[in-house]
Amino acid sequence: MNGKWFSLAVMVVLLEAGICNAENAGVVAPGAKVEKLAGGFAFTEGPAADPNGDIYFSDIPNNRIHKWDARGKKLSTFREDSGGSNGLFFDKKGWLLACEGGGRRLVAICPKCKVTVLADGYEGKKFNSLNDLWITPKGGIYFTDPRYGNRDGMEQDGEHVYYMTPDRKKVIRVIDDMVRPNGVIGTPDGTTLYVADNGGKKTYSYTIAKDGTLSQKKLFAPEGSDGMTIDSRGNIYLTTNAVRVYNKKGELIQTIEVPEGPANVCFGGKDMQTLFITARTSLYSIRMQVKGIPPLPKKGS
C-alpha cells in the first residue's frame, strides 16, 4: 500500500473510531453528582419542563402537581386535586397536558388552571389509568393506558397505547400487543416512537406514519421502564432501579445511580442541560454534558 492510500485508510479508521466514541460517550458532566432538590412527597412522577426550563411534576398519592423553579430553586404547588395525575407534557399553547390516572382521562391545564378534558375513554369505554404521554412536533399525542394495582372497574379489553390527532378530535389505538405499556417518548423530528412495555420488561421502537399509526416494531432495549426521556444525541433514558442510558443503537452506555428508585426523568433548566429525576419521595437533579430536547415552541414563536 502506497503512502497516499495508507494515510487515507488511517483517516477512515480514526473517523469511524470518533463516531463510535461519540455514540458511546458518557452523558453526565465530569464530576457531577446527583443532588436532592426537594423531599417529603409520597410518590413523585411525570416531570415536564416548561419553556422557561422550570419543572412540573406529580405527587400521585397526594393528588398534586408541583412546580420547581429551576432558577430560584423554589418549590410551589401548581394544582391541588389533580385527579391522580401522572405523566405531564407541555403543548405549543403552553398548556400542561396531564394523564389523570385516578380520573382515567387526558386533560389540558391552562396557566390559570382551567382544565379541559381531551379524552376520557375509547369506543365508549373508560380508560384504565392513563400513565404517560408524548406530543409530536405536529401536535399529535401518544399516551399509554396501563392498570397497576386493583383491576376492578376496568372497561378496556387490555392495556394499550393510543394516539390523539393534532386537531384533538379523534383517538385511535395504535398498540394492542403489550403486557403493560408505560413510558413513551419520541424523536424531535417526529419519525420514531419509543414505548416501554414495563410488564413485558422490554422497550421497543416504532416508525411513525403521517396519520399517527405505527409500524416496524423493533426491540430497542432488553428491559422495560417507568418514565423515559431523550437527549440531543438521540440517547434514550430508561428508569428501572437506576437511570439507564442507551444510545440510538440500543447499546447501554451509562448508568446513573439515584438514592431512591427513579420513576421518571426529563431535561430542564435554563439551558436544558440538567437532568431532573422523580424518585419515590424526592426530586433530584444532576448536571449533564448533553442537552435535552427543548419544550415545544409556542405557536407563532
N, C-alpha and C positions, 0 to 999 in steps of 0.2 A: 504493500500500500504506500503510495507516494505521500509526501508531506501534506499536500493540499487536502487529500481525502481523509488522511488521519486527523487533521485539525477539525474538519467538518464532522467526523464521527464523534470526536471528543465533545464538540459543542452540542450535538444532538443528545448525547448521554447526560451531559450536565443540565440541559434544558428539561429533559424528562425527569431527572432527579429533583430539580427545582419544583416542578409541577407536583410531583409525588409528595415532597416535603410540605408544600403549601396546603395540599389536601389533608395532610395528617398533622399539621401544626397544632400545638396546643392553643386553646381559646382563652384561658384565664390569663390576666395580666401578670407579669412577673412579680412575685412576692405578695400578690393579693390573697386575702383570706376571707372566708365567709363571715359576715358581720350581722349580728342580730339587731334589727331596727325597732321592733315592737313585739310584745308578747301578751299573754293573758287571754288569748282567744280560745274558742272551743275547737274549731277545725277550719283552717284557712284554705281558700281555693280561688281559682279563676282570676288571676291577676291580669290587668289590661292597662296599657299606657295611653293617656290622652295626648293630644297634640303638644302639650307643654312638657311631656315626659313624666307627669305625675302618675302614680299608680293607684288604681282602684282594685279592691279585692273583696271577696266574700268571706264572711264568717257564717257558715251554713247553719249550725245548730242554734246560734244566737240570732239568726234571721236578720242579718245586717250586711250592708255594703259599706266598706270603709275606704277612705282616701288617704294616701300617703303623699304629702307634699315633698317631692324629691329634692327641692332646693332649700326649703325652710326646714326640712326634716321634722315635719309635724304630722300628727295623726288626727283625723276627724272622721265623723260618721256621715256618710253621704245619704244613706237611705235606711230607715227602720222598716220593719215588716216587709222584708224583701222577697217573700214567697219562697224562702229557702234557696235563694239564688246561688248558682254555682259558677259556671263559665261566663265570662264577660268579654265584650269586644266593642270598640268604638266604630261607628259608621261615618260616612262622609259628611253627615249633617252635624256631627259632634254629639250625637245621641249615644248613650251607652246601652247596648243590647245585652240582655241577661237571660240565661237559661234558668228559669224558675223550676228547680227540682220539686219543691213542695207544691207549687201552683200548677205544675205539669203544663207549662206554657212558655212561649218565647215572647219576651216583651222588649220594648224600646223605651228608655227613660230620658227625657229631655233634661237640660241643665237645671230646670226649675222643678224637677222630679215629677212632672206629669208622666203617667205611664200609659203607653199604648200597647194593646195586645196584638201581636203579629200573627200568632198561631197557637192554638190550644188543642189540636188534635189532627188526626189523619183519617180520611174517609169516614167521618162521623164518629170516630172513637178517640178517646182521650189519649194523649201521650203517656208514656210510662213515668219518666222522671228526667226531663231534659238535663244534659250534663255539660257539654262543651260546644263551642261554635267557632267558625272562622268565616270572615266576609271576604269575598273575592274582590279584585280591583274594580270589577264592573257592578258590584253591589249584590251579587247573589250570596246566599247564606247557607252554609253547610252546618248541620248540627246533629249531635249524637243523642240517642234516647235509650239508655240502659235502664236497668232497675236493680238497685242494691237493697239488701235487707228484705223487709216484708214485701211479699209479692201480691198481697191482697189488692183487689181492685184493678189489676192490670187488664186493659181492654185490647191492646195490640197483640198480634199473634207472635211476637218475639221482640228482640232488642235490635233496633235498626238505625240507619243513618239516613237523614233527609236533606233535601235541598229546596230552598225558597227562592223563587225567581227574583231578579232585581226590582221588578215592579211591585213585589211583595203581594201578588195576587194568587200565586199558586205554589203548592208544596208537593213535591214528588219524593218517593222513596228511592234512594239510589244504591243502598247496600242492604242486603237482607240475609247474608250468609255468615254473620259474625256471632260469636257467643255473647260478648258483652262489649260493644264499642264504647270508647271513652274519649281520649284526647284526639284532637283534629287540628291540622294546620296545613296551609298551602303555600306554594311559592309565590313571590311577588308578581310574577308575570301571569299568574292565573292558569298555568298549564298542568300543574301537578298537585295532587292532594295526598296528604299522609293521614292515615287513620289508625289508631291503636285499638286492637282487639284485646282489651285488658283481660277478658275472660278466657280468651284463647292463647294469651301470653305471646302475641306476635304483633308486629306493626307492618302495615302494608302501604304501598304507594299506588296511585291510580292516575291515569291520564284523564284530564277534564275536557269534555266536549263543549261546544258553543252553547248547547242547550242545558248544560249543567250535569248531564249524565256522565257516568264514569266507565272507563274500560281499562284494559291492560293491567289488571291487578297483579302486583309483584310483591313478594316478600321483601321487606326492607330491613327489618331487624328481628332477631330471634327472641324478642321479649315484648311484652305489652307496655303500657304506660298509662298514667293517670292523665295529667295535662302535658302539653308539649309546646315548643316554640321553634323558631328558625332564625338563623343569623344571616348576615350579609354574604357569607361564603356559601350559604346553602346547607350548612350543618344543621342537623335536627337534634333537639334536646328532649330526651325522654326522662320521665320521673318514675323511679321504682323505689329501691332502698337508698338510692343516691340519684343525682342528676347525671345522666349518661349521654355523652355527645357522640353522634355518628356523623361521618361525612356523607357526601352525596352518593357515594358508592355503597353505603350501608356498612361501613367499617367503623368500629368503635375506636375513637381517637382520644377521648379523655373522660375521666370520671371525677365529678365534683362531690365530695362528701359534705353532708349537711348534718348538724347536730340532731335534727329531728327528720323523720321520713318526709321527703318532699312530695307535695301533691300537684304542684303546677309551677310554671315559670313564665317569665316574659322579660323582654328588654325594656328599659326605660331610662329616665334621667334626661337632662337637657341635651346630651349628645348621643343618647341611645346606646351607651357603652357600659351600662351597668345591668347585670342580670339580677332580677328580683325573684325570690323563691318563697312561695307559700308552703309552709311545712308544719302541719298539725296546729300547734298553739301559737305559732310565731310567724313573723315576716322577716326574711333575711335578704341580704344582697351581697354581691361580690363584683369587683371591678374586672372588666374583660379587656382583651386586646382585639376583640372583634365587636362590630356593632350589630344591633338588631335591625329589623325592617321598620322604618318609621310608620306611625299610625297613618291610616288612610287620609289623604289630603281632603280638606273640606271642598265642597263644590264651589267652583268659582275662584279657587285659590291657585 
